[in-house]
């Protein structure tokens, strides 16, 4: 797991585990690692919101990150709709 992290992410992960990491930096690392996988969308939305809270990112950046982390089947369906959602809530 740690072998996949870049040096900066490793240091943030280290601070998270042993203290000294500011909340915003820890949230950014968590956002980069979160994936929907086999979770139900509602569960993933709740987890994503929990992690996103306090990250310092604006909603437009969060929406892009959210779209990257949902599973491929849902991504395809979203691309097929006439008006794709413009927020995580939608």
C-alpha positions as CSV (number, residue, x, y, z in Angstrom):
1,X,0.0,0.0,0.0
2,X,2.6,2.6,1.0
3,X,4.8,1.6,-1.9
4,X,2.2,3.1,-4.3
5,X,2.4,6.5,-2.7
6,X,4.5,9.4,-3.9
7,X,7.0,10.8,-1.4
8,X,4.7,13.7,-0.5
9,X,1.8,11.4,0.0
10,X,4.0,9.1,2.0
11,X,4.9,11.9,4.3
12,X,1.3,13.0,4.7
13,X,0.3,9.4,5.4
14,X,3.1,9.2,8.0
15,X,1.9,12.4,9.7
16,X,-1.7,11.1,9.6
17,X,-0.7,7.8,11.4
18,X,1.7,9.4,13.9
19,X,0.3,12.9,14.3
20,X,1.5,16.2,13.0
21,X,-0.5,16.3,9.8
22,X,-2.9,19.1,9.2
23,X,-6.5,18.0,8.5
24,X,-6.6,19.5,5.0
25,X,-3.5,17.6,3.9
26,X,-4.8,14.4,5.3
27,X,-8.1,14.9,3.6
28,X,-6.4,15.5,0.2
29,X,-4.5,12.2,0.6
30,X,-7.7,10.3,1.5
31,X,-9.5,11.8,-1.5
32,X,-6.8,10.5,-3.8
33,X,-7.1,7.0,-2.4
34,X,-10.9,6.6,-2.2
35,X,-12.7,4.4,-4.8
36,X,-16.3,3.3,-5.2
37,X,-15.4,-0.3,-6.1
38,X,-18.4,-2.5,-5.3
39,X,-20.0,-0.1,-2.8
40,X,-23.5,1.1,-3.4
41,X,-23.6,4.7,-4.8
42,X,-25.3,6.1,-1.6
43,X,-22.6,4.6,0.6
44,X,-19.9,5.9,-1.7
45,X,-21.4,9.4,-1.7
46,X,-21.6,9.5,2.1
47,X,-17.9,8.3,2.3
48,X,-16.8,10.8,-0.3
49,X,-18.6,13.7,1.4
50,X,-17.1,12.7,4.8
51,X,-13.6,12.7,3.3
52,X,-14.1,15.9,1.2
53,X,-15.3,17.9,4.2
54,X,-12.3,19.9,5.3
55,X,-10.2,19.2,2.2
56,X,-10.2,22.8,1.1
57,X,-11.3,21.9,-2.4
58,X,-14.1,23.8,-4.2
59,X,-17.1,21.9,-5.4
60,X,-16.1,21.9,-9.0
61,X,-12.9,20.2,-8.2
62,X,-14.7,17.7,-5.9
63,X,-17.2,16.8,-8.7
64,X,-14.3,16.0,-11.1
65,X,-12.6,13.9,-8.4
66,X,-15.9,12.2,-7.6
67,X,-16.5,11.3,-11.3
68,X,-12.9,9.8,-11.5
69,X,-13.6,7.5,-8.5
70,X,-17.0,6.0,-9.4
71,X,-17.1,2.6,-11.0
72,X,-16.8,2.4,-14.8
73,X,-20.4,1.2,-15.4
74,X,-21.9,4.3,-13.7
75,X,-19.4,6.5,-15.5
76,X,-20.6,5.2,-18.9
77,X,-24.3,5.7,-17.9
78,X,-23.6,9.3,-16.8
79,X,-21.9,10.0,-20.2
80,X,-25.1,8.8,-22.0
81,X,-27.6,11.1,-20.2
82,X,-28.7,14.3,-21.9
83,X,-27.9,16.5,-18.9
84,X,-25.1,15.1,-16.7
85,X,-25.2,16.0,-13.0
86,X,-23.3,19.1,-12.1
87,X,-22.9,18.4,-8.4
88,X,-22.3,15.4,-6.2
89,X,-25.8,15.7,-4.8
90,X,-27.4,15.5,-8.3
